[in-house]
Each structure stands twice: as C-alpha cells, then as structure tokens.
Amino acid sequence: MCTLSFGPAPEGYFVSFSRDELRTRAAGLGPRAIERGGLRVVLPIDADAGGSWIAANEAGTTVALLNGYRFQSAQAERAPPEAGWITRGRLVVELSDAADLGDVEGRIHGRDLWNFRPFELAAFDSSGAAALFSWNGIELLRRELGPADRPLVSSSFDDPGVRQARRALFARMVTPEAGEADVVRFHTSHDPERGPYSPCMHRPDAQTVSFTLVRVSAAAVEMRHRPGSPCATEEEQCVRLTRAGATRP
C-alpha cells in the first residue's frame, strides 16, 4: 500500500515515497546511516519485520519496494513455501549497497525469490537510469522507468481503482516540466477526497504512515523522512551522506 514518484533534480534525481500501512503495525523507525558492503547507506527500518521500504547509498543508487497486490492471481496459483515467507523488506536492505542499476539487476536476478510474496522494486542510479523489477510469485520481469510511469501505486483495498485515481490526479497536478515541490504536493493531497483513493490515504483500518523524499546530486545523498500522515505532522528527520568521491566539508 504505497505511492512512489520520481523525477530529475539538479545534477541528479529525486524519489518520493508515501508508505501506507495497517493501523495495527508498529511505527517505522526513522532513517539512519549504516555501512554495508563498504558503502554508507541511509534507510528507515520496519519495526515489525526488520526490513525497509526505501534505501539510498553514497554511490547514488536508490531502491524502493511496493507490494505486488496486482499479482495476487498469479500468487494464488502456488502454495506458501514450507519455510514460510521472507519479509520483502529484506530485499531493500540486501540491495541497499548496490553500486548502480546493473549491480541491482545482477543481484536480484541471482537471488532465489521463491520465498517472497509478489513485489515491485524500483531502482535508480546516478547515471539517470531507472528500472522496475516485478516479481509476480512465478517469474521476475524488468522494464525501464520513465516519466509516463509516474506514480507507481499499490493498494490492498482496490489496487486497479486506487492506481487509476492516483495516476489521474498526478496527471492533473504535475506537468512534465514540474519539479519536486509539485510532486510533494501530490503526495500530501486528499483529492478527490480524504479516503482510500487519495495519495495521503485514510481508511478505518489503514493510513499513510510516513512520507520519505530522497535527493541525489553529484555532491550528496539526502533522505528526508516525515513520520505519520503528511497531513498531520510537519516533523521531519533528515540524514545526509556525502557522495562517494565528493569532497567532504
């Protein structure tokens, strides 16, 4: 249950991510910098399962995960694995130190995905390349990502209906020339009304629980994280990494 947008930024790109979750889940832990595979990485943590939903590193690579609700019919064709499901958020942690998009692709194709429920994983790197890796429970598919794909959406409530509503709203609110500020306004919007179809989502059993913005430039990687529904809090946590090879202040 999430919405992901992206776009170009000076000397780089940005990725914005609204995380929608059941009200019964524990609040996620805000972003923190760690070292993994010789790279500094920044990511928030899922307090229930221990994985993450978005991560970026000093090489300029970002990965973000959406649940694959649109693949439920394919998933239904197979029984759960004997060992049980692995949390999908673990993939974000495993890929968080990928050097570039090619590294993400090599690793995810080399990973045994059979114990993961369906997902879509978006990956971006400092060259401007972007791709979506979709695991439907049976096979892994890959395609390039471009402006026409914005936003990526998943919902356990009415996946096709929510996707259609949010994409239509994005087309009205965000012109091809629009920048980060307009995309952020989209993510905090209650259009067409405050409820399950709005980007800032509210349902009796679930809601938008955080908003995360990643900015990647030639000099730095910055993750800004707003815990709670974007409409209800202005509190923001920020972690900044100097890009690998850039001059540190």
C-alpha positions in Angstrom: 0.0 0.0 0.0 2.3 2.8 -1.3 2.8 5.5 -3.8 6.2 6.3 -5.4 7.1 9.2 -7.7 10.4 10.3 -9.1 11.9 13.0 -11.3 15.1 14.8 -12.3 16.8 17.2 -10.0 19.9 19.5 -10.4 22.9 17.1 -11.1 20.7 14.1 -10.2 17.2 12.9 -9.3 14.7 12.6 -6.5 12.4 9.8 -5.3 9.3 10.4 -3.2 7.6 7.6 -1.3 4.3 7.5 0.7 4.1 4.4 2.8 0.6 3.2 3.6 0.1 0.5 6.3 -2.4 -1.1 8.6 -3.0 0.9 11.8 -2.1 -2.3 13.7 1.5 -2.2 12.5 4.2 -0.6 14.7 5.5 2.8 13.6 8.6 2.6 11.4 12.0 3.7 12.7 13.3 6.8 11.1 16.2 6.9 8.7 19.7 6.1 9.9 23.1 5.8 8.3 24.8 2.4 8.3 27.8 0.9 6.5 27.1 -2.1 4.3 29.4 -3.7 1.7 31.9 -0.8 2.0 29.4 1.9 1.3 27.5 4.2 3.5 23.7 3.6 3.3 20.7 5.5 4.6 17.4 3.8 5.2 14.4 3.7 7.6 13.5 0.4 9.3 10.3 -1.6 9.6 9.8 -2.1 13.3 7.7 -5.2 12.9 9.7 -7.2 10.3 13.1 -5.6 10.4 13.4 -4.8 6.7 12.9 -1.5 4.9 10.9 0.0 2.1 13.4 2.6 0.7 17.2 2.9 0.8 19.9 5.1 -0.8 23.7 5.0 -0.7 26.7 7.2 -1.3 27.2 5.8 -4.8 23.9 7.5 -5.7 21.8 4.3 -6.0 18.2 4.2 -4.6 15.9 1.2 -4.3 12.3 1.2 -3.1 9.7 -1.5 -2.7 6.0 -1.8 -3.3 3.9 -4.8 -2.5 2.7 -6.7 -5.6 -1.1 -6.7 -5.0 -1.8 -6.6 -8.7 -0.2 -10.1 -9.0 -2.4 -11.8 -6.5 -4.0 -14.1 -9.1 -0.5 -15.4 -10.1 0.4 -15.8 -6.4 -2.7 -17.8 -5.7 -1.6 -20.5 -8.1 1.1 -21.6 -5.8 1.2 -22.8 -2.2 3.2 -21.0 0.5 6.8 -22.3 0.9 7.4 -24.8 3.7 9.9 -22.5 5.3 7.4 -19.6 5.3 7.5 -16.2 3.6 10.5 -14.0 3.9 9.7 -10.3 4.5 10.0 -8.4 1.3 11.7 -5.5 3.1 14.8 -7.7 3.4 15.4 -7.2 -0.3 15.7 -3.5 0.2 18.4 -4.0 2.9 20.2 -6.6 0.7 20.3 -4.2 -2.3 20.9 -1.0 -0.4 24.7 -1.1 -1.1 24.3 -1.7 -4.9 26.8 0.3 -6.8 24.5 1.1 -9.7 21.4 -0.2 -11.6 23.4 -3.0 -13.2 24.5 -4.2 -9.8 20.9 -4.2 -8.6 19.8 -6.2 -11.6 22.6 -8.7 -11.3 21.9 -9.3 -7.6 18.1 -9.6 -7.9 18.3 -12.0 -10.8 20.8 -14.1 -8.8 18.5 -14.1 -5.7 16.2 -17.0 -5.0 12.8 -15.2 -4.8 10.6 -18.2 -4.3 10.0 -17.4 -0.6 8.9 -13.9 -1.3 5.4 -12.7 -1.9 4.9 -10.6 -5.1 6.5 -7.2 -5.2 7.7 -4.4 -7.4 11.1 -3.0 -6.8 12.1 0.4 -8.4 15.8 1.2 -8.7 17.6 4.4 -9.7 21.2 5.3 -10.1 23.3 8.5 -10.6 23.6 7.9 -14.4 19.8 8.7 -14.7 18.9 5.1 -15.3 15.8 3.7 -13.7 14.1 0.3 -13.9 11.2 -1.6 -12.2 11.7 -5.3 -11.3 8.4 -7.1 -10.8 8.1 -10.5 -9.1 4.7 -12.0 -9.6 5.4 -15.0 -7.5 6.3 -17.1 -10.5 8.7 -15.0 -12.6 10.8 -11.8 -12.4 10.1 -9.2 -15.1 12.1 -6.0 -15.8 11.2 -2.8 -17.6 12.7 0.7 -17.9 11.0 3.5 -15.9 10.3 6.9 -17.4 8.1 10.0 -16.7 5.0 8.3 -18.1 5.2 5.6 -15.4 4.6 8.1 -12.5 3.4 7.4 -10.0 3.9 3.8 -9.1 1.0 2.7 -6.8 0.0 -0.4 -4.8 -3.1 -0.9 -2.7 -4.6 -3.8 -0.8 -8.0 -2.1 -0.9 -8.8 -1.7 -4.7 -5.5 -1.9 -6.5 -6.7 -1.1 -10.0 -9.1 1.6 -8.8 -6.6 3.3 -6.5 -3.9 3.2 -9.1 -6.2 4.8 -11.7 -7.3 7.5 -9.3 -3.8 8.5 -8.2 -2.4 8.4 -11.7 -5.2 10.6 -13.0 -4.6 13.1 -10.1 -0.9 13.1 -10.7 -1.5 14.0 -14.4 -3.7 16.9 -13.3 -1.3 18.2 -10.6 2.1 17.5 -12.1 3.0 18.8 -15.5 6.0 17.3 -17.4 8.0 20.4 -16.5 7.1 20.3 -12.8 9.7 19.8 -10.2 10.0 18.2 -6.8 7.6 20.7 -5.0 4.6 19.8 -7.1 5.3 16.1 -6.7 5.4 16.6 -2.9 2.1 18.4 -3.0 0.6 15.5 -4.9 1.8 13.1 -2.2 0.2 15.2 0.6 -3.1 15.6 -1.3 -6.6 14.4 -0.2 -8.0 14.7 -3.7 -10.5 13.5 -4.9 -11.5 13.3 -1.2 -9.9 12.2 2.1 -10.1 8.4 1.9 -8.7 5.3 0.4 -8.1 6.7 -3.1 -6.3 9.9 -2.1 -2.4 9.9 -2.1 -2.4 10.9 1.6 -4.6 7.8 2.4 -7.0 7.3 5.2 -9.1 4.2 5.9 -10.6 2.8 9.1 -8.0 0.0 9.1 -5.1 1.8 7.4 -3.5 5.1 6.6 -0.4 6.8 5.2 2.1 6.3 8.0 5.1 8.2 6.5 6.5 10.2 3.6 10.1 9.9 2.5 12.0 12.0 0.0 15.4 11.1 -1.4 17.5 13.6 -3.2 20.6 12.5 -5.1 23.1 15.1 -6.5 26.7 15.0 -7.6 27.7 16.1 -4.1 25.3 14.4 -1.7 22.5 11.9 -1.0 19.8 13.2 1.3 16.9 11.4 2.9 14.1 13.5 4.4 11.5 11.5 6.4 8.2 12.7 7.8 6.8 10.2 10.3 3.0 9.9 10.4 0.4 11.1 7.8 1.8 14.0 5.8 -1.4 16.0 6.5 -1.0 15.6 10.3 2.7 16.4 11.0 5.4 18.7 9.9 8.1 16.9 11.9 10.9 15.9 9.7 14.0 13.8 10.1 17.0 14.3 7.7 20.1 12.2 7.1 22.7 13.4 4.6 25.6 11.4 3.1 28.4 13.0 1.1 28.6 11.2 -2.3 31.5 8.7 -2.7 34.4 10.6 -4.3 32.9 14.0 -3.5 34.9 16.4 -1.3 33.7 16.3 2.3 33.2 19.6 4.1 
